[in-house]
Amino acid sequence: MIKTLTNILKQDKEAMFLEYSELLNALDSGITTKITINNRRLNRTDFEKQILIDMKDDGLNEYREEYNEVLME
């Protein structure tokens, strides 16, 4: 049981690393990028209040919505 759990955890770590690598490779090397890694469990409501961007009446809400969707994935 412990060996199986260890293998599962290793596979999860490898999958996260591969996804992170894929993200980094997708970024243009000519731009400045800020990546925040949140390594703790969050309540969904708290996350939405603290992290997501609020909508405004300035014609840029489509970008805010797209950014918020990415964060929620």
Summary of the structure (lengths in Angstrom):
residues: 73
radius of gyration: 16.8
end to end distance: 31.2
largest distance: 55.8
contacts: 104
relative contact order: 0.07
helix: 60%
strand: 0%
